[in-house]
Structure formats: structure tokens, C-alpha cells
Amino acid sequence: MKRREWLQLSGAAGGGLLLQIALPTQAQASAQAQTQAFEPSALIRIEADGRILLKAKNPDMGQGVKTSLVMLLAEELDVGLDQVQIEQAEWDPRLLDQWSGGSQSIPRAWEPLRRAGAVARWLLIEAAARQWGVERDALSTARGEVLHAPSQRRAAYGALAGAAAQLSLPDPARLRLKGRSEFKLIGKPTPQTDAAAIARGAPLYTIDVQKPGMRVAVLAKAPVFGAQPLKANLAAIKKLPGVVDAFLLPGVEQAHHKNLTTRRGTGFEGGVAIVAKNSWAALKAQRALQVDWSKTEWDEASTAGWARQAQQLMDGPGEQVWRADGDVDQALAQAAQRIDVRYAFPLLAHTPMEPHDCVAEVHADGRVHLIAPCQIAGSAATALKAAFDIDPAKLRVEIPRIGGGFGRRLEHDFVLDAVAIARQLPGVPIKLISTRESDMRHDYYRVHGWSRIRAGVAADGSLQAWHHHSVRCAHRDPVTPKLRATLFPARFIPHYKVEASTINTHIPFGPYRAPGSNTTAWVQESVLDELAHASGQDPLALRLKLLGDTPELRDPDFSAARMAAVLRLAAKQAGWGRKLPRGQGLGIASYFSHAGYVAVVCEVSVSAAGEVQIPRVTVAVDVGPIVNPAGAINQVQGSVIDALSSTLMQRITVEKGAVVQGNFHDNPHIRMPQVPRQIEVHFIETERAPTGLGEPAFPPVPPALCNALFAATGVRARELPLSLHDLSQKAWQRS
Amino acid sequence: MPRYSLNVNGQPRPLEAEADTPLLWALRDELGLVGAKHGCGAGLCGSCTVHLDGQAVRSCQLPVSALKPGQAITTIEGLGGTDALQRAWVQHDVAQCGYCQAGQIMQAAALLKANPRPSEAEIDAAMAGNLCRCGTQLRIRAAIQSVIGGAA
């Protein structure tokens, strides 16, 4: 990649240096080389007066990238974070990988951002070398200064910036980056950039935005996805105090049907908009709103109906075979121990603490200004073009701190909703807000699904056969079916078959923290536990035996050694093998997702009345080097608590085509008294480029909890959430 | 529209609002105090927590017309930014997304005012009404413990 293609240097006004950097993916970089002139965007700005401004490239939704990505720039630039001003980058299509999700921020930025910092440092050293007439090799940098040790001459970066801006760029690929032993920032626990602002209640979120002349709007949506507003009591609503306007907004047809395939719908769902002078007026008017919605073919659809359909499907063969190794039927027939079990997991709502919102202003001249909690603003731009013919060149998107993402804000419906309303009031800033009920009932849900697994163990305890029939309502899994069927334990079990069937629904699905993995891991790791108990083996021993000494696998990559290492570490730190009294138990699980290896041991204690306490969770993680240990531990503990919460108590059900639950009384979230006292996190920092940590600690937690529950009580939960089950002593089984 | 004069963070703050306007929205939309957040509108999540005469209340459930003249309202902004709890929240790097944290701090502040040396169980019970979707509860506990211990 030629240096011109992703770095550009210019002088900033007043004699400073502006280093503009774009970070293309490999495919995009080669495409760019053939097209128009390249115009990158500023991530490092050094003013002549000494101020250093670093931009946080990716949106921060609590996963800490406003700090960790900036640490990468600052490390190679050789400045402390206390010496710089950090600013969140607005959406800039030239930045390309400007999105947060898939645990991709750190792995994608690790090399390019460090190189960008190194380029800036190289230029500053070069400027000093020329000014002082000395060799580059005699110069060093520290804390924003260049030093010539022999003469003790020193200069702050600001003083050199103007001269540095006149130089030719070095080839970034040829610069030496720091080794791990040289890091001053990376690897050191660093508090979040916004910590103090958060603690004093600063206006950091989309919902906090206030602009002159702004109106607040709500969009009432159909209870049954896809239904359209036919008529509403608009005249009465417009008479309510504080209401400015109310109108029907028809949706783009088939908006949700596009979700039934793997393509995300670009349409607008539609609804009834109420625009008011303030939030309470809008929310109160929404309560008085009466709407006639159109009938749909889904008006009698229900979770119970789909569950019955799934059971019937699992009685027979799957519609598609995704993988078939060996002869699973024969192997099962010959197995010393075999099981045939069915699992079910529910829809989950994301429920970020900041409900669905967006600020939009549409101008008569076609300019659109958004302040939006987008995890991937580029996709919102594409959707705006498709739905409303908004020109991306006239679109400005500011991305405030996001009050929780979890994959919900990878969608763009909140943007379409706000713009649909704002287009009706050109020149008026519109703040779209939402009730919790509307947010919970109009989500892009974590898929529900059903699995039947038949598996068999030979007399020597080895896992010989595994037959999985997976029933899904959509295949919006970022991992393709073919890949899904090749992930562990495929390639480790000689007779291995994966089949799939699909049930069509009208429910919008979307990525939810560790999509695909957050359900597959629960099924797989629970079944491994069942097999261990059925064949009289220790669950850890069965897993280590299954992994064996298998060398590193490719396509897809999988390291049995790294998986075994996290299992052994978690087990050791948790005191695996301890005998606990009845009602208490340890469960173990492990999973590989987003290139990370994680093992979890969960300790539960169940009261005679069936109340579940989780005193301790032990997690071992291998994602390579940790950039910010403070943030990383928070991500792992957060993932654990998130997964415990949904496993214990969350589900979304559908009756008469509509979502039933609406707030935290009927779809609860874990509360402080039930949060574990200890969640210990142990990192194995293998030598490699780091991989991401927003998601991989989630998948092994639900099975670790359920396996612990089995160890404690003999109750095997094959349907979630656990609140569906009687866990009181009378239900405990002899194991 | 009725007029009110609310005593907020030690200052009289006049405003006009419908009688049933929850204090949360009066603070946010009329007085520009956006630290208290909208999370559920039903008193279930605690993101809207402020103090009324030193007691923690869910401002989304308290209409402005129900306030008595002179009742002292304290919001996160009224803690000044240098309160021991606020410093502990920074020192312990508590927040992830941060949306719930103003409510958490206000709840913790009310707890410590009423009970300066709560047990672990008392802390958990007092904080049970405040949800954190990101899972920062262990650090919330650590930050509160550090203030009790006088370490902040």
C-alpha cells in the first residue's frame, strides 16, 4: 500500500501539523487506488501552541474505544493521555472502518493507528534533526518532546509541528513500532476518557441534546410488525397541551420481510408521529393516541405456535444438511452411552439503558444533520439514501456517547424514524425519543431457536457421534451456515452431522452480543456436560480429552491448545473438583468466538426455595495482548453479568403477532443482590496481534451457569430462561 | 400552564409545566439539568434518581405539582463533581456506557447519608432499584466501599 493512499500531511492554520489518516481495509484500499483522488480525515492534530488533539475514531457505547483506540495513537506518538485533548470523530466515510461491533475495533485498528502515531513521531524527529543539524539516531522522544541527549536540547511537539508539516511522509510500513517492553500506555490500566464527565452527569448522550427551536417527537408503531397505520385520532391529539403536530407516516412496504432473508431491510417501518414542544407533552400524547392498524397475515402468530412447529420439525430430518462426516446413525447405534435431547432458547430484547432515540434536522436545501447513537453510521447513510433519497454528501452525523449498544445500534431504524418526521418539518431540529415499552416491543431481537442433539460416547469415554438438528427462525448469523457447521466440535468428532430447518416469522432479528455464538455455545456446552455426566466423566476431563493434542487447524482457524489453556486456567483458579454440599455446585464451559478463547467456571448456590445465588465466576481469556486492562476487565465482568441476567430471567414472547413484554417488570434485568460477589478475570496474553473483547466472554457463561445448576441440584435446564423452571428442593434430582 | 418555583441544588428555579409533568422532564427539558436520565418511565430502573430533602426518589414518578414549596431537590449536578462518591467513581473506573451512573451515584449518596457504614447486604439492598445494563455492579460496590473506608 503506497503511503499516499492512506496518509496525508498538511500544515494546520497557525503553524501546526495536521496528519490526516484514513484506514481502509485491504479490499477497499486496492479499490481506492483505482478511483478518484484520496482525501483522508484528521485523527492527529498538533497545534503550534502545543495543544495536541487526537480523535476517537469509533463510537463508544461503553466498550471503551474512546480510550483504547486513542491509546494506540498516543503510544507511538509518545504522548501521555493527560497531554492530549480527545474528541469523538464525526461520521466520515473516508475513515471507512468507522464502526463499533463484532469485537472488531481493536483488531482492525491495532496496526494502522499505531503506524499513524509512528508516522507523526517520525516527522517531528525529522524536523528536529534538520533544525539542530544532528542525526536522527541521536534523538529520542518522550511525553510530547524531542530530546537530543548529547546536547540536552529539547523541543515540544508544538514547536516542531509547523516544520514537520512541510516534510515528505515516510513509508509507514517501514517504520519500527514499539515492542511490548517499550509500551508506556498500552497494557497499563487506563481510566475511561469520559469517567469524570459521566460522574458529574454531563450531557453526553443523544437524549441530552438541546438545540434552539428543537421539538420532541415520538413515533407510535404497530403492535404487529409490518402493520400499517390506517387512521388515528389526530385531531384530538393535536389539541393536547404542548402538541405541535401529529400525522400518519406510511412505511415502505416489505420493510421487515427483508429481514427474513439475510439482507437487512432498508425500508422505513412507518407509524404515527407526534411532535411536541417538550418530552412530556409527546409521551403523554402518545398515551392518548388511538390508531387503527391494518390487518396482517401474522395477527395470530405466537411463540407457542412456533415452538410446536419446531418440535414437529425436530421429529424428522432437517431441510438442509450443513455437514455430514462419517455415519452418525451407525456410530450412535454402537455407542456405549447415547443421549437424545432437545433445547430451546427465547427471543431476547437488547434493552440498552438509553431507549431508542435520534436527533435529526432536515433542511430545505437537502442538508441533513444527525446526532445519532449509531454503531455504524455508514449503514444509516445507505439506508437514508434508499428510503428517502438523502444525498450522503449532504449528510452530517455526529455520534455522541451511546447509552448501551449490544448490537441494537447497528440498526438504522432510529435514524429513519427521526428523519421521516424531520422531513415533514424542514429546518426544525427533531429529537425522537421513545418509551421503554416502545423500545422493548420494537427491537431487532436476538433470534429464538430450537435444537435437537443426538450424541454418543464410546466405552473408552471418547466422543464418537454428534448429530445436531437446528431449527431457526432466520439465518441472520454473521457466520455463514457452512462456517457454523465447521466450528468446534466439528473436526474433533469422527461422526458429525449438522442439519437445519427454518420457520418463517415476521419478527425482526438483529445481532445481539456474540450473535450465533450466544445460543450455540449454550446448547453445545450443555450437551457436552450431559455427555460427561451420562458417561461418568469429569466435564473438564471430557473437554480436554476431546481437544486432545490436535495441532492448530485452519479454515476456519482453531487452536485446541489455546482452548485447553483457558480451560485449565479457569479450572485451576476456581478450584475445580472441589466437593460441594447438595444445593451448591460448579459448572464449566468454554467457547471460541470473535477469535477469542474463553473458559468460565460458575459457582452456584440454590436455596431450598429455589433462589439462585452465584457467589463466584472465574473467567480465563485469551485474546492476545490487552490494550487497556482496566477496560478489558470491565468488559469481561460486564459480559458475565449480561449473560447471567438473560439466562436467569429474560425472554420476549409473542402473542397475536405482537410482543408481550414491555418494561423491566415483565422482562427483568438482574439486580444488585443477585450479582456475584466475585468475578475473577485471568488473561493469557499470547504473543500475537490482539483480538477483540466486547463479545467473546459472553457465550460460555449461560452453559457454565446451567452446568453448575445441574451439579448443584440435578436439574438440567434445556429451556431458557431459568425462571421458567421450578428449582426448589422438591424438583432436585439425584444425579 | 401552571408556574412552579422549584428549589433545585440550592437555587430557586422557576418554570412553567403541566401539573402532571414528572420532575424528571421538568429538570431535563425546562431547567436543562440532564444528568437524571429517562430509562423506563415506570420507576423500575433508577436512572432518574434525584434527592428530595436528602432522600432518593425516582423523579420519573414524581409530578411537579406534588412537590411542597421549599422542598429541596438535589440532582447529580448539585454534587459539584468533587463529591467523594464522584471521585471514587472515577478512581475505580466504574462506568462503561455511563447512562445509569448518575442515578447510581445519587442512590449511593442517599444511602451513605442515611447509613454511613452499611454492610455489603445493605449496600446491595439499597442499590437493588438501580439497573446497570452494562454490568458495572462490582465496581459500583468497590467505589461505595472505598468511600465508606475513607479511601477516596
Interface residues (C-beta under 8 A of the other chain):
Chain A: M61 G62 Q63 G64 P189 P191 Q192 D194 A195 A196 I198 A199 R200 G201 A202 P203 L204 Y205 I207 D208 Q210 V216 P241 G242 N278 S279 W280 A281 L283 K284 T351 P352 M353 E354 P355 R401 I402 G403 G404 G405 F406 I433 T435 R436 E437 A630 G631 N634 Q635 Q637 G638 S639 V640 I641 D642 S645 N663 F664 H665 H669 R671 M672 P673 V675 P676 R677 I679
Chain B: M1 A17 E18 D20 T21 P22 W25 A26 R28 D29 E30 G32 L33 V34 G35 A36 K37 H38 G39 C40 G41 A42 L44 C45 S47 T75 I76 E77 L79 G80 G81 Q86 R87 W89 V90 Q91 D93 V94 A95 Q96 C97 G98 Y99 C100 Q101 A102 I105 E120 A121 I123 D124 A125 M127 A128 G129 N130 L131 C132 R133 C134 G135 T136 Q137 L138 R139 I140 R141
